[in-house]
Amino acid sequence: MRRRYRYGAWQGGPDPLAEPYDVATAVDALGDSVLAGESTSEALRRLMRAGAAGRRGLDALRDMIRERLRTARNRGAMDGTLRDVQQLLDEALQAEEQTLEYDPRPEARLAESELASLPDDTAGAVRALSDYQWSNASARQKYQELQDLLRREVLDSSFEKMRDALGTPGGIDQGRLREMISELTDLIQSHNRGEDTTAAFEHFMERHGDAFPDNPSNTAELIDGLARQAAAQQRMLAGMSREQRMELANLISDTWDQMGVGDQIGALNDELRRARPDLRWDRGSVPDGAESLGLGDATAAVRDLADLEALSRALSQDYPEADLSDIDVQALENALGRNAIDDLEALRELESELEDQGWLNRSAGKLTLSPKAVRRMGSTALRRVFGRLSDGRRGQHDITATGPAGELTGSSRPWTFGDEQPIDVVETVRRAVLRTAGDRPDLCIGMADLEPDDPGARPKGVPIAVDDIAVVETERRSSAAVALLVDLSYSMALRGTWPEAKSTALALNTLVSTRFPQDAIQIIGFASRAREISAADLADLDVDTLQGTNLQHGLILARRFLARHRDSEPIIMIVTDGEPTAHLTENGRAVFYWPPLPETIALTMTEVTRCTRIGAQINVFALDPDPSLIEFVDTLARQAGGRLFQPDPARLGEYVVADYLDARRGRRARSA
C-alpha cells in the first residue's frame, strides 16, 4: 500500500527540522548550579530562566512582559465614562435651561424649579431626570445619548464583546439579556455545587453561544472569563477616588435596573465570587494615563494589567511549589505571540525529558537529582580535572613500589625524583657507557690489554650522570582505602571555596568507583560534628550553618572507616579553610570555642597520632592562607608524615586527584 504525503506552508510553531536538544547538556548545567550550592529545584529554575536549545528562557519572556506592563500602566485614566456622562448631562441641562428661560408659561417655572433641585452627584441627577419631560429637543437627544452610552459601557464592562450579539436596531434586547443572565446564574450555581454541568453548558451555548465570541469549551472556562472581567471591574472602581467610585457604582447599578436585570446581576456576581475566590476582587493595580477610557475599555485595561502581572509572577517561578504549568498559555500568547508559546513548550518538554529519562526524581513534591545524574556530575567533574592535568596519568592502576609486597617485573625504568625503588646498577652503568662510548676510546680497552708488569693499573672509571640512573621496576597491585575529609563549616561558603570542594569530592568519588573499583572511598563532612556522606547525598550536600570545625570527630570517623579495610593502603585527605574550633567530649557533646581551645588542638592531634599508627598518611589541602591555619596544618602534616598543599581553590580538584593517583603508586606526590 502506497503512502501519501502532503506538503504545505509552515504554519508556525517549533522548527520541525531542528535537531533534538541534548538533555545531557542540561544535566551538566544543573550539575554546575548544584555544585555552586543551589538545591535541585533552584538549579532547575535557573535552567528554565536561562533557556536552552536556542529558545528564550523565562527571564527573557518576563522582560518582554515587563515592557508590556509599562505600556499597560500608562494606558489611560479610569474615569472616562464618568467624564463623558457629566459632559452630556451638562450639555443637556444647559440647553434645557436656555429654552426654559424664554418660556413664559408657568410649567416652565416648575421645570426650572425641578432642575434647580437636582442632586449634586452625577448618578443622582441622571436618576432624577429619568422621568423628566424635556422641552428642548437637543437636550432630550443629549440625555438619550447619555443613557445609550451607559448601557453600552456597562454591558461591555461586565460582558466583553457581548453588546453586538444582544443588540437590535432599537438597542439592547433586554428580554434576551434577562434570559441569558438567569440561565447563566443557574449554570454557575450548579457548578459551584459540584454538579456535572456538561449537558447544561452545551444547552446554554446552543442558545447564547453567539454572546461569547471567545467560545469557551466548558463551564470552567466560561466562569474564568466572566469572573476575571467582574473582578477587573471591581478593582477599577476600587482604584478611583471615593467620590468617583460612588458616582460610577451608582450609575452602573441604575443602568442595570433600567434594563430590568439589577437583582440578577447581583446574584450572578455573587456566584462568580464564590466560584473564583482566588481572584483579586477588591484591590489591585489600575492604569493611569492622560487618555480617558470608557467603562468597558477601562475594565479591559484593568483586566489586561492583572493578566500581565499574573504572567510576570508565574514566569518568575519565585514562589512555593512553582511549576511551569502555572503559566497561562493563552494569556502568554495574547501578550507575546506564538513564538513565546513555542519557547514555553520547549522548556516544558525539556523538564519532562529530564524526569522521563531518569535524570530527576520527584517525590512528595521534592525534586532531587537521580543517582544517574549524580554519576554524570561526578564524571563531568572528573573530566574537567583530567582536562587540566598534563601528566597523562589518567586512570593508571598498576603502581610501582618497593617493599616486601613488591614483585620484580624484570624491567627497569629511568629514575625520577621521589622514586624509592632500588637502583638497577647494571642498567645504570650500561646507560652511562652507551652515552659516553663515542667520546671515551679508553672505555673499549679490556683486561687483556693491560700491561702485565703494571700491577696497579686499573681501567679508567665510567662517569655517571643523573639521566643515566635507572631503578628496578616492581609491581604491586593493591587496594586503597581513601577517607576524604571535607570542611562543611559556613566559612567555606563565605569564602566561595565550597563549590570547588564539593566538585572535588564528586570527582574523587567517581574516579575511585569507576577506575579503581577494588578501592574503597568514604567522604566525611565535618563542621560542628562530622558525618559520613554517601555518594547519593553528594549532589545535595551543603555547608553547615552551626559554628565549629570539628576535625577531631572527622578523624575518628576516618579511622573507623580505615579499620574496616585493614588490607588496603590507608589514605586520608583533608580539605579545610580553618583550624579546629570544636571537639567532642567524652560524653559525645560537641564543644565550640573561638579562638581554639588548647584542649581542641590536643584532642585533634591525638587523633592524628592514632591515624598514623595504623599506617595512614595524612595530606592536607589548606584553602585559606591564614597564618594560624597554615601553622597548624603544617604541624599536623609533619607529624603524620604527610604533606601540606596550598592550592588555588579553583585547582583543588587537580591537587586531590593527583595526590590520590600518586598515593596509589606508592610514591610521594609532586608538589605543584
C-alpha positions as CSV (number, residue, x, y, z in Angstrom):
1,M,0.0,0.0,0.0
2,R,1.4,3.3,-1.0
3,R,1.7,6.1,1.5
4,R,0.6,9.5,0.6
5,Y,2.4,12.6,1.9
6,R,1.0,16.1,2.0
7,Y,3.3,19.2,2.0
8,G,2.2,22.7,2.8
9,A,3.5,26.0,4.1
10,W,4.8,26.1,7.7
11,Q,2.0,27.4,9.9
12,G,4.3,28.4,12.8
13,G,5.4,26.6,15.9
14,P,8.6,24.8,16.7
15,D,11.0,24.2,13.8
16,P,10.2,20.6,12.7
17,L,13.7,20.3,11.2
18,A,15.6,21.4,14.3
19,E,17.9,18.8,15.9
20,P,16.6,17.5,19.2
21,Y,18.1,19.1,22.3
22,D,20.8,17.2,24.1
23,V,19.3,16.7,27.5
24,A,22.7,15.7,28.9
25,T,23.9,19.3,28.3
26,A,21.0,20.5,30.5
27,V,22.1,17.9,33.2
28,D,25.6,19.4,33.1
29,A,24.1,22.9,33.6
30,L,22.1,21.6,36.5
31,G,25.1,20.0,38.0
32,D,27.1,23.2,37.9
33,S,24.4,25.0,39.7
34,V,24.1,22.3,42.3
35,L,27.8,22.3,42.9
36,A,27.6,26.1,43.4
37,G,25.3,25.4,46.4
38,E,21.8,25.5,44.9
39,S,19.2,22.9,45.6
40,T,18.0,20.8,42.7
41,S,14.8,22.9,42.4
42,E,16.8,26.1,42.4
43,A,19.1,24.7,39.8
44,L,16.2,23.6,37.5
45,R,14.6,27.1,38.0
46,R,17.9,28.7,36.9
47,L,18.0,26.5,33.8
48,M,14.4,27.4,32.9
49,R,15.1,31.0,33.4
50,A,18.1,31.0,31.2
51,G,16.6,28.9,28.4
52,A,18.0,26.1,26.4
53,A,18.2,24.7,22.9
54,G,18.2,28.2,21.3
55,R,14.9,29.0,23.0
56,R,14.3,32.0,25.2
57,G,14.1,31.3,28.9
58,L,11.6,32.6,31.4
59,D,13.7,35.6,32.2
60,A,13.7,36.8,28.6
61,L,9.9,36.2,28.4
62,R,9.4,38.1,31.6
63,D,11.5,41.0,30.4
64,M,9.1,41.3,27.5
65,I,6.1,41.1,29.8
66,R,7.6,43.9,31.9
67,E,7.7,46.1,28.7
68,R,4.0,45.3,28.1
69,L,3.3,46.2,31.8
70,R,4.9,49.6,31.5
71,T,2.7,50.3,28.5
72,A,-0.4,48.9,30.2
73,R,0.1,51.0,33.3
74,N,0.1,54.2,31.1
75,R,-2.9,53.2,29.0
76,G,-5.3,55.8,30.4
77,A,-7.5,57.2,33.2
78,M,-10.4,55.1,34.6
79,D,-12.9,57.9,34.8
80,G,-13.6,58.4,31.1
81,T,-17.2,57.2,31.2
82,L,-17.9,59.4,34.2
83,R,-16.5,62.4,32.4
84,D,-18.5,61.7,29.3
85,V,-21.7,61.3,31.3
86,Q,-21.0,64.5,33.1
87,Q,-20.3,66.4,29.9
88,L,-23.5,65.1,28.2
89,L,-25.5,65.9,31.3
90,D,-24.1,69.4,31.4
91,E,-24.8,70.0,27.8
92,A,-28.4,68.7,28.1
93,L,-29.1,70.9,31.2
94,Q,-27.6,74.0,29.6
95,A,-29.7,73.6,26.5
96,E,-32.9,72.9,28.6
97,E,-32.3,75.9,30.9
98,Q,-31.8,78.2,27.9
99,T,-35.1,77.1,26.5
100,L,-37.0,77.5,29.8
101,E,-35.5,80.9,30.4
102,Y,-37.5,82.4,27.5
103,D,-40.7,80.3,28.1
104,P,-43.3,82.4,29.9
105,R,-45.6,79.5,30.8
106,P,-46.0,78.5,34.5
107,E,-45.0,75.0,33.5
108,A,-41.5,76.4,32.6
109,R,-41.1,77.8,36.1
110,L,-42.0,74.4,37.6
111,A,-39.4,72.8,35.3
112,E,-36.8,75.3,36.4
113,S,-37.5,74.6,40.0
114,E,-37.2,70.8,39.3
115,L,-33.8,71.3,37.6
116,A,-32.6,73.5,40.4
117,S,-33.3,70.8,43.0
118,L,-31.4,68.1,41.2
119,P,-28.9,66.2,43.3
120,D,-25.3,67.4,43.2
121,D,-23.8,64.0,42.3
122,T,-23.9,62.9,38.6
123,A,-25.6,59.5,39.3
124,G,-28.4,61.1,41.4
125,A,-29.0,63.8,38.7
126,V,-29.2,61.2,35.9
127,R,-31.6,59.1,38.0
128,A,-33.8,62.1,38.9
129,L,-34.1,63.0,35.2
130,S,-35.3,59.6,34.1
131,D,-38.9,60.7,34.0
132,Y,-38.3,64.4,33.2
133,Q,-40.2,65.9,30.3
134,W,-37.7,67.7,28.2
135,S,-38.7,70.9,26.5
136,N,-35.6,71.2,24.3
137,A,-35.2,68.6,21.6
138,S,-31.4,68.9,21.6
139,A,-31.4,68.4,25.4
140,R,-33.6,65.4,25.1
141,Q,-31.2,63.9,22.5
142,K,-28.2,64.5,24.7
143,Y,-29.9,62.7,27.6
144,Q,-30.8,59.8,25.4
145,E,-27.1,59.6,24.2
146,L,-26.1,59.6,27.8
147,Q,-28.4,56.6,28.5
148,D,-27.3,54.7,25.5
149,L,-23.6,55.4,26.5
150,L,-24.2,54.0,29.9
151,R,-25.9,50.8,28.6
152,R,-23.1,50.2,26.1
153,E,-20.3,50.8,28.6
154,V,-22.0,48.9,31.5
155,L,-22.6,45.9,29.3
156,D,-19.1,46.0,27.9
157,S,-17.7,46.3,31.4
158,S,-19.4,43.1,32.6
159,F,-19.7,41.1,29.4
160,E,-16.9,42.0,27.0
161,K,-17.8,41.7,23.3
162,M,-21.4,40.8,24.1
163,R,-23.1,44.0,23.0
164,D,-23.1,43.2,19.3
165,A,-24.8,39.8,20.0
166,L,-27.5,41.3,22.2
167,G,-28.0,44.4,20.2
168,T,-31.0,45.3,18.0
169,P,-31.7,48.3,15.7
170,G,-33.6,49.7,18.7
171,G,-30.9,49.0,21.3
172,I,-30.2,46.1,23.6
173,D,-32.6,43.1,23.5
174,Q,-33.4,43.3,27.2
175,G,-35.7,40.3,27.2
176,R,-32.9,38.1,25.8
177,L,-30.4,39.7,28.2
178,R,-32.6,38.7,31.2
179,E,-32.9,35.1,29.9
180,M,-29.2,34.8,29.4
181,I,-28.3,36.1,32.8
182,S,-30.8,33.9,34.5
183,E,-29.7,30.7,32.8
184,L,-26.0,31.7,33.3
185,T,-26.5,32.2,37.0
186,D,-28.2,28.8,37.3
187,L,-25.4,27.1,35.4
188,I,-22.7,28.6,37.7
189,Q,-24.7,27.7,40.8
190,S,-24.8,24.1,39.6
191,H,-21.0,24.2,39.0
192,N,-20.4,25.7,42.5
193,R,-22.4,22.8,44.0
194,G,-20.1,20.3,42.3
195,E,-22.6,19.0,39.9
196,D,-21.8,17.8,36.4
197,T,-22.7,20.7,34.1
198,T,-21.6,19.2,30.8
199,A,-25.1,18.9,29.3
200,A,-26.3,22.2,30.8
201,F,-23.3,24.0,29.4
202,E,-23.9,22.6,25.9
203,H,-27.6,23.7,26.1
204,F,-26.6,27.1,27.3
205,M,-24.1,27.6,24.5
206,E,-26.6,26.5,21.9
207,R,-28.9,29.3,23.0
208,H,-26.4,32.0,23.9
209,G,-23.1,31.0,22.4
210,D,-23.1,34.0,20.0
211,A,-22.9,36.2,23.0
212,F,-19.5,34.7,23.9
213,P,-17.2,35.1,20.9
214,D,-14.3,33.6,22.8
215,N,-16.1,30.3,22.5
216,P,-15.3,28.7,25.9
217,S,-15.1,24.9,25.8
218,N,-16.6,24.1,29.2
219,T,-18.2,25.7,32.2
220,A,-14.9,26.3,33.9
221,E,-13.5,28.3,31.0
222,L,-16.8,30.3,30.8
223,I,-16.6,31.1,34.5
224,D,-13.0,32.1,34.3
225,G,-13.5,34.7,31.6
226,L,-16.6,36.2,33.3
227,A,-15.0,36.2,36.8
228,R,-11.8,37.9,35.6
229,Q,-14.0,40.5,33.9
230,A,-16.1,41.1,37.0
231,A,-13.1,41.2,39.3
232,A,-11.4,43.7,37.0
233,Q,-14.5,46.0,37.2
234,Q,-14.3,45.8,41.0
235,R,-10.6,46.7,41.0
236,M,-11.2,49.5,38.6
237,L,-13.8,51.0,41.0
238,A,-11.5,50.4,43.9
239,G,-8.8,52.4,42.2
240,M,-10.9,55.5,41.9
241,S,-11.4,58.3,44.5
242,R,-14.2,57.7,46.9
243,E,-16.4,60.3,45.2
244,Q,-15.8,58.9,41.7
245,R,-16.3,55.3,42.9
246,M,-19.7,56.1,44.5
247,E,-20.9,58.0,41.5
248,L,-19.8,55.4,38.9
249,A,-21.1,52.5,41.0
250,N,-24.5,54.2,41.3
251,L,-24.6,54.8,37.6
252,I,-23.8,51.1,36.9
253,S,-26.4,50.0,39.3
254,D,-29.1,52.3,38.0
255,T,-28.3,51.2,34.4
256,W,-28.8,47.6,35.3
257,D,-32.1,48.4,37.0
258,Q,-33.3,50.3,33.9
259,M,-32.5,47.2,31.8
260,G,-34.5,45.1,34.3
261,V,-31.6,42.9,35.5
262,G,-30.3,44.7,38.6
263,D,-31.1,41.8,41.0
264,Q,-30.0,39.2,38.5
265,I,-26.6,40.9,38.0
266,G,-26.1,41.0,41.8
267,A,-26.8,37.2,42.1
268,L,-24.5,36.5,39.1
269,N,-21.6,38.4,40.6
270,D,-22.1,36.6,44.0
271,E,-21.8,33.2,42.2
272,L,-18.8,34.3,40.3
273,R,-17.0,35.4,43.5
274,R,-18.0,32.0,45.0
275,A,-16.5,30.2,42.0
276,R,-13.3,32.1,41.9
277,P,-12.3,33.4,45.4
278,D,-8.7,33.2,44.3
279,L,-9.0,36.3,42.1
280,R,-8.2,39.8,43.4
281,W,-11.7,41.3,43.7
282,D,-11.2,44.5,45.7
283,R,-7.6,45.9,45.3
284,G,-5.1,45.8,42.5
285,S,-3.1,47.8,40.0
286,V,-5.1,50.2,37.7
287,P,-3.8,52.0,34.7
288,D,-3.1,55.7,34.9
289,G,-2.6,57.9,31.8
290,A,-3.6,61.1,30.1
291,E,-6.3,59.4,27.9
292,S,-9.7,58.9,29.4
293,L,-11.0,55.4,29.0
294,G,-14.7,54.4,28.8
295,L,-16.0,52.0,31.4
296,G,-15.7,48.9,29.1
297,D,-12.2,49.9,27.9
298,A,-11.1,50.7,31.5
299,T,-12.3,47.4,32.7
300,A,-10.5,45.6,29.9
301,A,-7.4,47.6,30.7
302,V,-7.5,46.6,34.4
303,R,-8.1,43.0,33.4
304,D,-5.2,43.0,30.9
305,L,-3.0,44.7,33.5
306,A,-3.9,41.9,36.0
307,D,-3.2,39.2,33.4
308,L,0.2,40.7,32.7
309,E,1.1,40.9,36.4
310,A,0.0,37.3,36.9
311,L,2.1,36.3,33.9
312,S,5.1,38.1,35.3
313,R,4.7,36.4,38.6
314,A,4.2,32.9,37.0
315,L,7.3,33.5,34.8
316,S,9.4,34.3,37.8
317,Q,8.6,30.9,39.4
318,D,9.7,32.6,42.6
319,Y,7.1,31.2,45.0
320,P,6.5,27.9,46.8
321,E,5.7,24.9,44.6
322,A,6.1,26.9,41.4
323,D,5.5,24.9,38.3
324,L,5.6,25.7,34.5
325,S,2.0,24.6,34.3
326,D,1.1,27.7,36.3
327,I,1.8,29.9,33.3
328,D,-1.4,30.8,31.4
329,V,-0.6,29.7,27.8
330,Q,-3.5,31.7,26.3
331,A,-2.5,34.9,28.2
332,L,1.1,34.4,27.2
333,E,0.1,34.1,23.5
334,N,-2.2,37.1,23.8
335,A,0.7,39.2,25.2
336,L,3.7,37.9,23.2
337,G,2.5,35.9,20.3
338,R,3.0,32.3,19.1
339,N,6.8,32.3,19.4
340,A,6.5,32.7,23.1
341,I,4.3,29.7,23.3
342,D,7.0,27.7,21.4
343,D,9.6,28.8,23.9
344,L,7.5,27.8,26.8
345,E,6.6,24.4,25.3
346,A,10.3,23.8,24.7
347,L,11.1,24.4,28.3
348,R,8.2,22.2,29.4
349,E,9.4,19.4,27.1
350,L,13.0,19.7,28.5
351,E,11.7,19.5,32.1
352,S,9.6,16.5,31.2
353,E,12.5,14.8,29.4
354,L,14.8,15.3,32.4
355,E,12.3,13.3,34.5
356,D,11.3,10.8,31.9
357,Q,15.0,9.9,31.1
358,G,15.7,9.4,34.8
359,W,17.9,12.5,35.5
360,L,15.5,13.9,38.1
361,N,13.4,12.3,40.8
362,R,10.3,13.9,42.2
363,S,8.9,12.6,45.5
364,A,6.4,14.2,47.9
365,G,6.8,17.4,46.0
366,K,10.6,17.5,46.4
367,L,12.9,17.4,43.4
368,T,16.2,15.7,43.6
369,L,18.9,14.6,41.2
370,S,18.8,10.9,40.5
371,P,21.8,8.6,41.1
372,K,22.3,8.6,37.3
373,A,22.6,12.4,37.3
374,V,25.0,12.4,40.3
375,R,27.2,9.9,38.4
376,R,27.2,12.2,35.4
377,M,28.1,15.1,37.6
378,G,31.0,13.2,39.0
379,S,32.1,12.1,35.6
380,T,31.9,15.7,34.4
381,A,33.8,17.0,37.4
382,L,36.5,14.3,36.9
383,R,36.7,15.0,33.2
384,R,37.4,18.7,33.9
385,V,40.0,17.8,36.4
386,F,41.8,15.5,34.0
387,G,41.5,18.1,31.3
388,R,43.7,20.4,33.5
389,L,46.1,17.7,34.4
390,S,49.0,17.4,32.0
391,D,51.0,14.4,33.2
392,G,48.9,11.8,31.4
393,R,48.3,9.6,34.4
394,R,44.6,9.2,33.8
395,G,43.3,6.1,35.5
396,Q,46.5,4.2,35.7
397,H,46.1,1.3,38.1
398,D,49.4,-0.6,38.0
399,I,51.7,1.1,40.6
400,T,55.4,0.7,41.2
401,A,56.6,0.4,44.8
402,T,59.3,-1.1,46.9
403,G,58.9,-3.2,49.9
404,P,58.0,-6.9,50.7
405,A,54.9,-6.7,48.6
406,G,56.8,-5.6,45.5
407,E,57.5,-8.1,42.8
408,L,60.2,-7.6,40.2
409,T,58.8,-7.1,36.7
410,G,62.1,-7.9,35.0
411,S,62.5,-4.4,33.6
412,S,63.9,-1.1,34.6
413,R,62.9,2.5,34.1
414,P,64.6,5.9,34.4
415,W,64.8,7.3,37.9
416,T,62.7,10.3,38.7
417,F,62.8,12.5,41.8
418,G,60.9,10.8,44.6
419,D,61.4,7.2,43.5
420,E,62.1,4.8,46.3
421,Q,62.8,1.7,44.2
422,P,66.4,0.3,44.4
423,I,68.9,1.4,41.7
424,D,69.5,-1.0,38.9
425,V,73.3,-0.9,38.9
426,V,73.8,-2.9,35.7
427,E,71.3,-0.8,33.7
428,T,72.7,2.4,35.1
429,V,76.2,1.6,34.0
430,R,75.1,0.3,30.6
431,R,73.3,3.6,30.0
432,A,76.4,5.6,31.0
433,V,78.6,3.5,28.8
434,L,76.3,3.9,25.8
435,R,76.2,7.6,26.4
436,T,79.9,8.1,26.6
437,A,81.3,5.4,24.4
438,G,81.9,7.6,21.4
439,D,83.8,10.2,23.4
440,R,85.9,7.8,25.5
441,P,88.0,5.3,23.5
442,D,89.8,4.1,26.6
443,L,86.5,2.6,27.8
444,C,86.9,0.0,25.0
445,I,90.2,-1.4,26.5
446,G,89.7,-4.8,28.0
447,M,91.6,-6.5,30.8
448,A,93.8,-8.3,28.3
449,D,95.2,-5.0,27.1
450,L,96.6,-4.0,30.4
451,E,100.4,-4.1,30.9
452,P,101.2,-7.3,32.9
453,D,104.1,-5.6,34.6
454,D,101.8,-2.8,35.9
455,P,100.0,-4.5,38.8
456,G,98.5,-1.2,39.9
457,A,96.9,-0.5,36.6
458,R,93.1,-0.1,36.5
459,P,90.7,0.8,33.7
460,K,89.5,4.4,33.9
461,G,86.0,4.9,35.6
462,V,82.7,5.4,33.9
463,P,81.2,8.8,34.6
464,I,77.6,8.5,35.6
465,A,75.1,11.4,35.1
466,V,71.7,11.8,36.7
467,D,70.0,10.8,33.5
468,D,71.8,7.5,33.4
469,I,70.3,6.3,36.7
470,A,67.8,3.5,36.4
471,V,65.7,1.8,39.1
472,V,64.4,-1.7,39.3
473,E,60.7,-1.7,38.5
474,T,58.5,-3.6,40.9
475,E,54.8,-4.1,40.5
476,R,52.3,-4.2,43.3
477,R,48.6,-4.4,42.5
478,S,46.9,-3.3,45.8
479,S,43.7,-1.8,47.0
480,A,43.5,1.5,48.8
481,A,41.0,2.9,51.4
482,V,40.5,6.6,50.9
483,A,39.0,8.9,53.5
484,L,38.3,12.4,52.1
485,L,37.5,14.8,54.9
486,V,35.7,17.9,53.6
487,D,35.2,21.0,55.8
488,L,31.4,21.8,55.9
489,S,31.8,24.9,58.0
490,Y,29.9,28.0,56.8
491,S,33.2,29.9,56.1
492,M,33.6,27.6,53.1
493,A,30.6,29.2,51.5
494,L,31.5,32.7,52.6
495,R,34.9,32.4,51.0
496,G,33.5,30.9,47.9
497,T,35.5,27.7,48.2
498,W,32.6,25.3,48.8
499,P,31.6,24.7,45.1
500,E,35.1,23.5,44.3
501,A,35.3,21.4,47.4
502,K,32.0,19.7,46.5
503,S,33.1,19.2,42.9
504,T,36.3,17.7,44.1
505,A,34.5,15.2,46.3
506,L,32.3,14.2,43.4
507,A,35.3,13.8,41.1
508,L,37.3,11.7,43.5
509,N,34.3,9.5,44.3
510,T,33.7,8.9,40.6
511,L,37.4,8.2,40.0
512,V,37.6,5.6,42.7
513,S,34.3,3.9,42.0
514,T,34.8,3.7,38.2
515,R,38.5,3.4,37.6
516,F,39.6,1.6,40.8
517,P,36.6,-0.4,41.9
518,Q,38.7,-2.5,44.3
519,D,39.4,0.6,46.3
520,A,37.1,2.0,49.0
521,I,36.3,5.6,49.5
522,Q,34.4,7.5,52.2
523,I,33.5,11.1,52.1
524,I,33.4,12.6,55.6
525,G,32.0,16.1,56.2
526,F,32.9,17.9,59.3
527,A,31.6,21.1,60.9
528,S,30.3,21.3,64.5
529,R,30.2,17.5,64.1
530,A,31.3,15.1,61.5
531,R,29.3,12.6,59.4
532,E,29.7,10.1,56.7
533,I,28.3,11.2,53.4
534,S,27.1,8.7,50.8
535,A,27.6,9.1,47.1
536,A,23.9,9.7,46.6
537,D,23.9,12.6,49.0
538,L,26.9,14.4,47.5
539,A,24.8,16.3,45.0
540,D,22.6,18.0,47.6
541,L,25.4,18.3,50.2
542,D,25.6,21.8,51.6
543,V,27.5,23.6,54.3
544,D,26.5,23.6,57.9
545,T,25.2,26.8,59.5
546,L,26.2,25.7,63.0
547,Q,29.5,27.1,64.2
548,G,32.5,24.8,64.5
549,T,35.3,23.0,62.7
550,N,35.4,19.6,64.3
551,L,38.4,17.9,62.7
552,Q,38.8,15.6,65.7
553,H,35.4,13.9,65.0
554,G,36.2,13.7,61.3
555,L,39.4,11.8,62.0
556,I,37.6,9.5,64.4
557,L,35.2,8.5,61.6
558,A,38.1,8.2,59.1
559,R,40.0,5.9,61.5
560,R,36.9,3.7,61.9
561,F,36.5,3.5,58.1
562,L,40.1,2.6,57.6
563,A,39.8,-0.1,60.3
564,R,37.1,-1.8,58.1
565,H,39.7,-2.1,55.3
566,R,42.8,-3.2,57.1
567,D,44.3,-4.9,53.9
568,S,44.1,-1.7,51.9
569,E,46.6,1.2,51.9
570,P,45.1,3.8,54.2
571,I,44.9,7.3,52.7
572,I,43.5,10.4,54.5
573,M,43.0,13.7,52.7
574,I,41.7,16.8,54.5
575,V,40.2,19.8,52.7
576,T,39.7,22.7,55.1
577,D,39.8,26.5,55.3
578,G,40.2,26.9,59.1
579,E,41.9,25.4,62.1
580,P,39.9,23.2,64.5
581,T,37.5,25.1,66.7
582,A,35.4,22.2,68.0
583,H,35.8,18.8,69.6
584,L,33.8,16.0,71.2
585,T,33.8,15.5,74.9
586,E,33.8,12.0,76.5
587,N,30.0,12.0,76.6
588,G,29.8,12.9,72.9
589,R,28.8,16.6,73.3
590,A,30.3,19.0,70.8
591,V,32.2,21.9,72.2
592,F,32.9,25.0,70.1
593,Y,35.1,27.9,71.0
594,W,37.0,30.7,69.2
595,P,39.9,31.1,69.4
596,P,40.5,27.4,69.5
597,L,40.9,25.9,73.0
598,P,44.2,24.1,73.8
599,E,42.0,21.0,74.5
600,T,40.6,21.1,71.0
601,I,44.0,21.2,69.4
602,A,45.3,18.5,71.7
603,L,42.4,16.1,71.1
604,T,42.7,16.7,67.3
605,M,46.4,15.9,67.3
606,T,45.7,12.8,69.4
607,E,43.5,11.5,66.6
608,V,46.2,12.4,64.1
609,T,48.6,10.1,66.1
610,R,46.1,7.3,66.2
611,C,45.7,7.5,62.4
612,T,49.4,7.4,61.8
613,R,49.7,4.3,64.0
614,I,47.5,2.3,61.5
615,G,49.8,3.4,58.7
616,A,47.7,6.3,57.3
617,Q,49.4,9.2,55.6
618,I,47.5,12.4,56.0
619,N,47.8,15.1,53.4
620,V,46.1,18.5,54.0
621,F,44.8,20.9,51.4
622,A,44.5,24.3,53.0
623,L,42.2,26.7,51.2
624,D,42.9,29.9,53.2
625,P,46.4,31.5,53.7
626,D,45.6,32.5,57.3
627,P,49.0,32.1,59.2
628,S,47.4,30.3,62.2
629,L,45.8,27.7,59.9
630,I,49.0,27.1,57.9
631,E,51.0,26.7,61.1
632,F,48.5,24.2,62.5
633,V,48.1,22.1,59.3
634,D,51.8,22.1,58.7
635,T,52.4,20.7,62.1
636,L,49.7,18.1,61.5
637,A,51.1,17.0,58.2
638,R,54.7,16.7,59.5
639,Q,53.5,14.6,62.5
640,A,51.5,12.4,60.2
641,G,54.3,12.0,57.6
642,G,52.2,13.7,55.1
643,R,52.2,16.9,53.1
644,L,50.6,20.3,53.1
645,F,49.2,21.8,49.9
646,Q,48.1,25.4,49.5
647,P,46.3,25.2,46.1
648,D,44.3,27.9,44.4
649,P,40.7,26.8,45.3
650,A,39.9,26.6,41.6
651,R,42.6,23.9,41.2
652,L,41.7,21.9,44.3
653,G,40.4,19.0,42.2
654,E,43.7,18.7,40.3
655,Y,45.6,18.5,43.6
656,V,43.4,16.0,45.3
657,V,43.1,13.7,42.3
658,A,46.8,13.8,41.5
659,D,47.6,13.1,45.1
660,Y,45.3,10.1,45.2
661,L,46.9,8.7,42.0
662,D,50.4,9.3,43.4
663,A,49.4,7.5,46.6
664,R,48.1,4.6,44.6
665,R,51.5,4.3,43.0
666,G,53.1,4.3,46.5
667,R,55.3,7.3,45.9
668,R,55.2,10.8,47.1
669,A,53.2,13.2,45.0
670,R,54.9,16.1,43.4
671,S,54.1,19.4,44.9
672,A,52.7,21.8,42.3
